[in-house]
Amino acid sequence: PQDLQAARALLVVSIVLAVIGLMVAIVGAQCTRCVEDESAKAKITIVSGVIFLLSGVMTLIPVCWSANTIIRDFYNPLVIDAQKRELGTSLYVGWASSALLLLGGALLCCSCPPKEDRYPTSKVAYSAPRSAVTSYDKRNYV
């Protein structure tokens, strides 16, 4: 079937993306010395998170597509009983792996914001108001 061939291709691309995302995440990790600049490390970590998100979506598409085909064929009265399939363990593993890839990608994207200030803060210091020269003595003040 053509849907299974497309699912295989999407899953292979998803696996390759996940491996690339893992390599990029290792380069951008805080404990490595591949990149010295902290801001660049944060950006590399965000890129790895986006790659994991793409990999999760590319895993989710064929798994849901296969589940839809199985459910549609199961309730189709024109399909004979020998060709009807049920949702199996591989679909649940696919959904779980997609959820973990999406969760990991989201955590990587959110955990390392860039260290640079987009809006520099102005250095305004508080100063006490100056006392005005008055005609009365401060000792008489109650």
N, C-alpha and C positions, 0 to 999 in steps of 0.2 A: 504493500500500500504506500501511496505517496506521502500520506501524513506521517507515517513512521520514518520514512527517509528524511523528511524535513525536520522531524523531531531529533533524529540522530545528529544531523548537521548542526542544529541549534545547540544541542547539548555538548558537542565537541567544541564549538566556539565558546560556549559558556565555561567549559573546563579550562580552555586556553586563557580566557580572560581572567579566571580566578587565579591561575598560576602567575600571570603577569601582575595582577593586583597584589598577590602575596610578595612577590619580589620587590615591587615598588614600596609596599608597606615596610619591608625589612630595611630598605634604604632610608626611608623617612622616619624610622623609629627613634625615639628619644635616647635610647641607650647605645646607638651606633655612632660611629665617627665618620661615616661616609660623606655627610654634609655637615659643615661646621655651623652655618647660619641657622639660628632657631626659627626665623621667619620662613626660610626656605624649607626646613623640615616640616613645619606646619602645613605648608602648601603641598608638599609631596604626600603627606598623610591624607590630606583632603582628596587629592587625585586618586590615591589608592582606594579610598572609600567610595568614590564615584565609580571606579572600575568594579568594585565588589557589588555595588548596586546594579550596574549593567549586567553583571554575571548572574545575579539573582533574578532579574527580570527575564533574561534569556533562558534560565532554567524553568521559570514559572510558565512561560508561554507553551512549550511542548507538553509539559505535564498536564496543564489544564486542557489543552487541545486534545490530548489522548483521553483524558477523563470524560470530556464532552462527547467524544466519538463513542466511547464505551457505553455511556448512559443513553445516548441517542439510539444506538443499535439495540440496546437491551429492551427498550420500550417500543421498538419498531416491529409491528406484526408481520412485516414482509421478510424479516431476517429469520432464518431457521434457527432452532435452538442450538444446534452444533456450532454456529458462528457467534453466538452471544457470549460475551465475556463479562467478568465482574471486576470491580475496582480491587486491585491487588496491592501487595506490600510495596512494590516498586513506586507506585503513585504516591503513597504516603511518605516514602523516603524522599521522593522528589520534592514534595511540598515542604517537608521539614528542612531539606538542604537549601531550598530557595528561601525559606523564612530565615534561616541562619545567615545566609549570604546577605540578605537585605538588612537584617539586624546589625551584622558586623559592619557593613558599609555605612549605615546610618550612624553608628557609634564612631567610626573613624572620621566621618565628615563633621560630626558635632563636637568631638572631644578636643580637637586641636585648632582653635581659632588662631589666625595670624597674630603675631606678637606686636606688630607695628600699630601705631595709633593713626587712625584715619582722621580723627578730629583732634588736633593737638590742643591740649588744655592750656589756657593762659595762666600765667603765674601772677595772680593778684593776691597780695597779702593784706590782711586786715590791719588797719591802723586806727588807733584810738583817736577820737575827735580832739582837735586842738582846743585848748581853753582860750576863751576870749578875754581880753583885758577888761576887767570890770572895776567899778568904783568902790566896791566893798571889799573888805578883808576876808580872806577865806576862813579865818578863825571864828568869825561871827556867823558863819553859815551853820544852820541847824539841820 
